[in-house]
């Protein structure tokens, strides 16, 4: 057996229960239906929708529309003509090694029982009802038949079947992140339910299902925990872990992990905390000084100062002591996870600080003239990728823009685009590529990987005009690395996760041009 290669979802599990079955009746999807349709879309498992010939036209139209949106096949299923149904599926999907699965509701249990064979696997959705964590036992099997309690269980059930079919070498990774980020990864093929060449299957963890059951079925956890942060308290500089408030679901996950220390987490939550704190990252970047002895170029973090009150009388003196000259860029100390973490400002005059609308505590950071060019680096396991992006103008251009508004602070959201210097576009990417000291940045990437103990992270580098200093202006966890071609990025992503799961130590990384 080679696992589940195709799934047909019957109308009986997709449509909401409705006694009206005429053209004017209410038509909608049932609980969990939209969730499963979305999860299977990029799963690399063939997916179809089945319905009986007597289904109302309005319901057929809804199912056909969902099939069109998700690029699924539609099949007509009738127990008296089961051979026609099987032939139609085989004609559409071909002769694949592995099993096809038909997911039906419990009221069809007797109807499909006579047709169970070694070639098809039937999954039966039990009648709805609240099931406690203790009683939870989805996946209970009869020969050729599996029972589930909720449709949302289906992806993990498929992962378990594929793992059982292909042996212990297959590892299941449960992942958690916000839907938009998940879709960005999934549509690039990063989260297949079928095993990758590295022997990995991926399944989204669901807060609506008992977490303990789900985690018993997975071998590792990939998370973007910053997506589940509710608040961060930055009133003191100690015990940062205790200052982060997560959603109830993420708290539940962390409690499970604390009780099961052998659970593999990519990456541990404690390793993520420094990336949440811009002050901590700035302090960490200070250790780059040790890398500057063997290179003509210098790599460093920007000059910075933590500020807790913009109205403090000695602020100008403190800025000068920190080697900060105007203009400056001002950022909240909280780097991500909360609504205003990306609310920033570029300040041109010292007296603008007293009315500055940036959350406190804040980090005042050196504004580096960098010819509107930023180098985005991605560390994925033992490999490093980079992309060249246009960035904000040099200070003189910004000042000209600000003069039109009496040099008032330029407020912006760093997740959105800022003006770029349209008059400074003459450099080609080849010229930009020659400016970067690849060996120096590689050393810095490997140093950061050891210092932060992270498997997947990114950092932004700008090259200072005049000095040629390579300045790391930002560090982030689990970036999308969308600038890297999928055929390179995704296998590297899988490789990094597999190495983490198997406990292999990554060798020193090298930049892939």
N, C-alpha and C positions, 0 to 999 in steps of 0.2 A: 504493500500500500504506500502511495506517495503523498498522502494527505488530501485535504479538500481543495479542489481546483476550481470548482464552480458552485454557485449558490443560487437557488431559485426561491424567492420570497413570495409566498402565496398571498392573495388578496385578503384571506381570512386573518392574517396576522398584521397586515398593513392598514386596513381600513378600520375606522372607529365603529363600534357596535351601534347599529341603527336599524330599528324595525321598519323604517320607511325605505323601501327599495324600489322607488319609482323615479321618474325623471325629475320630479319636483322635490325629492327628499334631500335632507341635509347630507352633504358628502364631505368627509374630512379624514385625515390620517389618524390612526389610533396611537396609544401611548408607546413611545420608543421607536415608532416607525421612521420618523424623519431622522432621528439619531443614527439608526442603523443604515439607512440609505446614504447618509453623508459619510459614515465611517468606511463603508465598502467602496466608495467611489474611487479612491486611489489605493486600494488594498492589494492590487495586482491579483485579485481573485475574480474570475468571471462571474457576473451577477445578472440575474434576470428577475422578472416579475410575472407571476402566473395568476390567472383568474378563470372562472368558469364561463361557459357560453351563455349562461342565463343571468349574468350580472348586469345590472342596469347600465344604460348608456352613460349616465352621469358619472358613475363610479369607474367605468372603463376609461372615460376621458381623463379623470384624475390620475389613474395609474399610468396611463400612456404618457401624460404630461410629465410625471415624475421620472419615467423611464427616459424620456427625451432629455430632460435637464441633466440627468446623471449618466447618460449614454449607456443605459441598460437595455437588454432585450425583453420583449414581451412574449409570453407563451400562453396558449389556451390549455387549461388542465381540466380533464374530465375522467373520473375513475373508470368509466366504461371503455375509455379509449386511451388507456395508460401507455400503450405501445406507441401511439401516435405522438403523445407528449414526449416520450423518451427520444423518439426519432427526430422530432423537431429541435430538441435541445442539442442533440449530437450533431445535427446538420449545421446549426448556428455556431457551435463552439468547437467542433472538430473532435478528433480522437485523442484526448489528452490523457496522460498517465495520471492516475489519481481518481478520487471519488467526486461525484456530484452530490450536493445536498439540497433537499427540498424542505423548506421551513413552513409548517402548517399549524393551524390552531388545534386545540384538543378535540373539538367537536368533529374533526376529520380523522381522528385517530383510527377508528374502526374502518373507515373508508380506505385508508392507505395501507392498512396492515397486510392485506393479501398480496400487495405488490412489493413488499420489502425484499430486496435482493442484495447480493454482495456488491453490485455496481452502484447502488444508490444508498445514501444515508438520509434518513428522515429525522428532522428535529421538530419536536412537538412543543408548542407554547401552551403551558398549562393555563387554566382559567385564572383570572387575576385574583390576587389576594395578598395581603401583607404577610411577609415571611420574615421571621426573626433571624438575627445573625446566627444563632445557635442552630436553628432548623434549616438554615440555608444549605441546599445541596443540589445546585444546578448541575446539569451534565450527567444525571443518573441515566444509565444506559440499559437498554434491552438489545438483543441482537439486531443490528441495523437501525436502531432507534435511540434517540436521545431526548430527554425532557429538559426544558428550561422554564424558569418561573417568570422571567421578564425578557422582552426582546433585546434589551440593552446587554444581556449576557452573551449574545451571539458572538461578537468578535473574540472575546476571551475563550469561549467554547471552541471556536475554530482554531485558535492558537494552540490550545491544549491538544486537540485532535492531531494537528500537524506535527506537534512536538512528539506525541506518542508514536505517530506513524514513522517518523524519521530518526528516532533514537535520541539518546542523551546529549549528543553533540549539538543539537539545536537548543538555543537559549532564547527565552522570551523576555522582552524588554517592555515594561509598563511605563508609559510616559504621561506627563501632566504639563499642560501649558494652555494659554488662552486660545479660544477657537481660531482666531485669525492667524496666530502664529503656527498652530497645528496645521492649518490648511496650507500655509506657505511651504512647510516642510513636506506635507503629505503629497501635494500635487507635483513635487519634484521627485516623488518615488521613494522618499526616505523612510516611510513607515509601512512596509508591506506586511500583510498577514501570512503570506507564504514566505518560507525561509529564504534569506538572501544567500549569496555565495559564501558569506562568512558564517552561515548557520544561525541567523538571527530572525526572529519574528517580533513584530511590534504591535502593541495593543494599547489603546487609550484607557487609562484608569478613570473610573466614573464615581463621583462622589455620591450618586444616588444608589449605588450598590454597596453591600458590606465590604469595607476596605480589607478586612482580614482575609476574606475568601479570595479576593482578587490578588492580594500580595502573596498568598500561598502558591499561586499559579505562575508567578513571574520569577525570573532569575536576577533581574536588576531593575532599577528605577532611574529613568531620565526625567528631570524636572526643570522647569523654569519657575522656581518658587517665587520670584519677584512678581509674577503675574497674579499671585494670590495674597499679596501684602495688603492689609487694610490700613495700617498706620505704622510709623516709625518714630520713636521718641529719641531725640538727639540732645537731651538736656545735659548729659554727661558723656564722658569719653570712654567709660568702662562698661564691661558686660554688654556689649552690643547685641549679643544673641537675645538677651532678655528684653530688649527694647523694640523688637519687631512683633507686630500683631498680625497673624495670618487669618485667612478664612477658616471656618470650622472644619472644612474638609481637609485642608492642608495641616491643621493642627492634629487631626485624627491620624493622618499619614505619619507625621513626625512622632506621635506617641507610639505607633506600631514599630517604627524603626528603632526607637529607644529601647523597646522591649525585645527586639530581635537584632542585636548588634551584628549578626552575621549577614544581614541583608545588604546587598551591594547597591550603593547609591552613586549615581554619576551626575554630579559630584556631591559629596557630603554637604549638608546645609551649612555647617560651620565654615567650610571653605568659601562659601558664597558671600558671607557677611562682609569681608573687607571690600568687595566690589560695590556694596551698597553705600559705602561711606567714602565720599570724595577726600576727606581728610586722611583716612587710613591709606587710600591709594596713593595720595601725594607723598605721604611719609614712606611708603614702600618703594616708590620710584626713586627716592633718595639713595637707595642701595645700588643704583645703576652706575654710580661714580666709579666703582671698582672695575667696570668694563672698559674704561676709557684709556687704559695705559698703552694698548698695542695698536691703536687706530689713529689716523690723522683726524677723523671726525670725532665728535663728542655726542653721546646720547645721554639724555637727562629728562627729568620731569620739569614742568614749568615752575618758576618762582611762585610762591603762594602765601596767603595769610588767612587764617580762620578769623571770622568776625562774628561776634554775638550781638553787637549793637552798632548800627550804622551812625549813631549820633555820639559815640564816645569821643571826647575832646582830643585825644592823642592819635586818632586814626591816621592822619596824614603822616605823622612820624613813624608809626608802625609800618605803614605801607613802604615808606622809604627804606626802613631797616630791612624789610623783606625783599629789597631790590625790585620793587614794583613801581613802574612809572606809567603815567596815563598814555593811552587808554588802557583800562583793565576789563577783563571779563569776569563777571560775578555769577556764581552758581550756588544753588542750595547744597548744603552738606550731604543731604540724602540724595543718592545718585539715581535711584530708580524705585519703582514699586508704588509710589504715591502720586497723586494727581499733579502736584506742583513741582515734582523733582526735576522737571526740564524747563522750568520758568527761569530764564536767565536775562542778563543785561550786559551791555557794553557801556562802560562809564567813561566820559571824556573830561569831566571836571570834578575836582575834589568835593565841591559843595553840593554835588548832585547826590552824594551818598545819603544825606540826612532824610531824603524823601524817597529813597529807592524802594521799589516794590518787588523785592526778591525775598523769598522765605528765609528766615534765620533759624539756626546759625547758617552762615554762608561761607564759601571759599572765594576769596578774591584771587584771581589767577592772572598771570602774565599773559598779555596778548602778543602773540608771536607773529611778526611779519613773515609770511610764508608763500608769497606769490600765488595766492588763491589755489594752492594745490595741497591736497591731503592724501596720505598713503594709509589705506586701511589694511591692517594685517589680521589674519585669522590663524590661530593655532588650533589644529584639529588633531589631537593625539600627537604623533611624532612628525607631523607635516605642517608646513606653514605656507599660506597663500597670501597674496596681497592684490589690492586693486588701487588704481589711481583715480581720485575723485576731485572735482572742482570744489573749492571752499570759499570762505569769506575773503573779502579784499584786504589788502594791506591797510595799516592804520591811516595813512594819508588819504586814501580813498574814502574810508569810513568817516573821517573827520569832515571831508567836503560834503558828504551826505548829511552829516549831523548838523553842519553849520546852517542848513536850511531850516532847522528846528531849534536854533539857539543852543546847539550842542547838548540837547537833552539826552538822557540815556536811551540807548536803543534796546528796547525790550523785545524778547523773542522766545519762542518755544523751540528747543534744540531738536525736537522730533520733526519739525517742519523746516522747510528750506529758508535760507537767508540769501540776501543779494550776493551775487558773485561779481567779480571784476570783469565786465564784458570787454574791456579794453586790453586785458592781459591774457588773451587766449592763444598767443602765438606759439607757445611751446607745444611740441608733440609729445605723445606718451613715451616715445623712445628717448627723447631728451630728459623727461622727468625720471624715467627709469635709470638713466645714467647718473642722476644726482644722488640717488639713495645709496648708502653704504650697506649692501646686502649682508656682508659678513657681520658688521656691527649690530644690525637689527636682528639677525639670526641669534647672535649671542644674547641679546636682550630678551628675545622671545623665550629662549631656553631658560634664562635666568628667572624670568617672570613665571614660567611654568613650574619651576621648582619652588619659588617663593610663595606663589598662590596655591600650588598643588591642585590645579584645575586641569581637566581633560580637554575642554573646548572653551576657548575664550577669544576675544578680539581686543586690539588696541589700535589707536590712531596716532600716526606720526606726521609732524610737519617739519620742514627744514627751514631753519631761520635764515633769512637773508643776511648777508654780511658775514656772519660767523660760521654758517654751515652746520650749526648744532642740530642734531636730530632730537626733537622734543616730543615726548609721548604725552598727548593732551587728554587722552581718555582711555579707560579700560572697561570692558563689559563682558558679561558671562553669556554663553550660548547665543552668539549672534547668528543671524540667518546665513551668513556668507553667500548671499545671493549673487554676488558678482563673479563667483567661481563657477565655471560650467558644471552642470549637474553630473555629467559623465565622469568628472574628476572628484567633485565635492562629496557626492553621496557615498561612493565606495570608501572614500577616506573616512567619512563620518562613521560608517559601519565598522571599519577596521579599528578605529579608536575605541568604540564602545566594546567591541569584542575583546580587545586587549585589556580593558578595564575589568570586564567580567571574568576573564580567565586569569587575572592577576599578573599578566605580563608587564614588565617594566618597559616604558617607552624609551627608545634611544634618543640621543640628541636630535632635535628637529632641524630640518634644512628647508630653506625657501624653495618652492617650486615656481619657476618663472613661467 
